[in-house]
């Protein structure tokens, strides 16, 4: 039997797909590319934007066209918040949402034998336990993602994810270490900790546990070369976690700290719990204590009520910051959120123009950050090779390219010599 997967959205979704692939392989299934004919297709959906919804629908319909007789199983955030829309798409036989994915194989096999739809959408607000599905197979990448937390209770006014994922649920430290041991034994040199609200790790566990405890659990695994954190709220960079980042050499000098707005008025309306001054003060401290650290961020433009003055404030704020990379998003209306009900929505053409201007600034800031490392020697974990050029990442998330002989999945000291594509070109410093 053959099964194919399609993942949309965040690193958490990617990790969850990898665990589901392992479950199918345990049962003897062959995992094939999504573009091939399969007996079952699993589409792990995203609903963070309306574009995510649309792409999810497109992938479901593509699977049905490839094999109208196949079982199509849909899970993830879009399936959780809009199950009726998913059920109405031709070919969908299984709908799971964001819980009970440990039973995905059972559900698909039941659908293969029966007619009709099998729908298991649970009330995520009533679920308080982390769905601890062990890793059964080696992820098909050079950096290993390890999900240690699920759920979010921030309720930013634009975001649907708390309604799709429910409250904070954390993986206990001993199980975090167990999974990290597996990944290191598989040969992974870098582990990236992920979660929906990663900085909230441990709030639901006994013993006053925090994200620093999860980091220490992973760092205790012999053979690990690198530890990286996924997206983290700036106000959750605790002194304990900051000390680990500063003192532990295996902790990558890279933080992704979403800003979301460069205007205090917009931050307030978004229900973000800090000001631009708070954020700038934290970044100043981080950059002073960890020289060369990469701070990447997310920014939304065109939020309801955003004026030209608000946008100008955001441009001015970003200009003062030393961001290594920025992900710029035009605001996307999500039904069921407070922001979607506002009457002062910004016109699409205005959002698009603002996103273009902000992205141009973001690109320049990235080039300036990367150029400051030309002449330096840094270790690079190589990932992919194409037409004789191999690329990978430094600990501070600069993409480095080389035409010298290197092996994907391995670390090499590289001298960074010039800008190249979306990063820098490097030559081996050990040859």
C-alpha positions, 0 to 999 in steps of 0.5 A: 500500500502506498501513502503520500503526504502534503504539508502546508504551513509551519515547522510544527506541521512539518514535524507532525507530518514526519511522525505520521509518516513514521506511523504508516511505515510501522504498518508496512506502507510505502511513502511516495511523493505527493505527485505519484499515484497512491492508495491514500493521501494525507493533507496536513492543512494550515489556516494561519491565513486565507491563502493557507486555506486556499492552498489546502483546498487545492492540494486536496483536489489535486490528490483526488484528480491523481487517484479518484479511488484513493482515501484522502485524509485531511488534518491540521488547523484548517480541518479543525476550525472549518470541518464542514468546508473540508467535508464538502470537498469531493474525495475527502474520506477522513477528517481529523483536525489537530488531535488524535493523529496517532490514530491516522493509520487506523482511520485510513484503513477503516476508510479503505474498507468502508464507504462514507466519511470518518470525522473525528473533530474534538473540542481542542479547548477541552484537551490538556494533554500533549499528544506524545507520538514517538518518532518512528522514522528518520526525518528526510532533512538535515536539521531535525525538528522536535515538537515539544509544545502545542497550543496557544493562549495569547489570543492575538486579535488577528490569529485563529490558531488558539481556536485550532490548537487549544490551550498550552500542552507540553511534552515532559522533559524526559520524553523530550530527551528520549526523542532527542536521543533518537534524532542524534542516533540517526545522525542529526547534528542539529535539533530545532525545538518547535511549538505553537507557543514555544515560550509557554513550554512547561506552564501546564506541567508540575514543578515550575518547568520552563523552556530552559528545562527542555533545552537542558534536556536536549543539551544533555544528549551526547553527540549533539552539535547544535540546538536551535529554537523555533519562534519565541515571543520576545517577552518570554526570553527569560534570564535563565534561557538567556544565560543558556544562549549566552554560555552554551556553545552548542546553542545557536546564536539565532532567535526568531522573535516576532515583532508583528507591528512597528507601531505601539497603537497597532501592537495594542490593537493586536493584543500584543503585550509589549511596546516597541521600546520594550522590544528594542531594549531587549534586542539591544541587550541580546546583541550586546551579550551575544555578539553577531547573533541573528534576530529574525522576525515577523511583521504584519502590515495593513492591520485594520485601522493602520494609518499611513502614520502607523506604517511610517512608524513601522518603517522607522522602527525597522530601519533602526533595528539590526534584523537579520531576516524579516518575514513580511505578511499583509494582514489576512482576515480570519473569520472568528477573530476580533480583527476580522469584525472591525469595520476599518479594514485596509484596502487590499491594494494598500496592504499590497503596496505597504508589504512591498515597501516593507519587504524592500527594507527587509531585504536591504537589512538582510544584505547588510547583516550578511555582508558584515560577516564577509571574511569571517570563518563559521561552521556550516551545516550543509543541506542540499546540492544542485548542479555542483553547488551545495548550500547550508546554514551557519549557526546564525542562519546565514545561508552559505553556498560552496562549489567545493566537496562537502557532504550534506548533513555534515558541519564544515568550517567555511570562510565567507568570501562574498555575497551570493544569491540569498546568502554568502559564498564560502570556501573550506577553511580546513583544506 
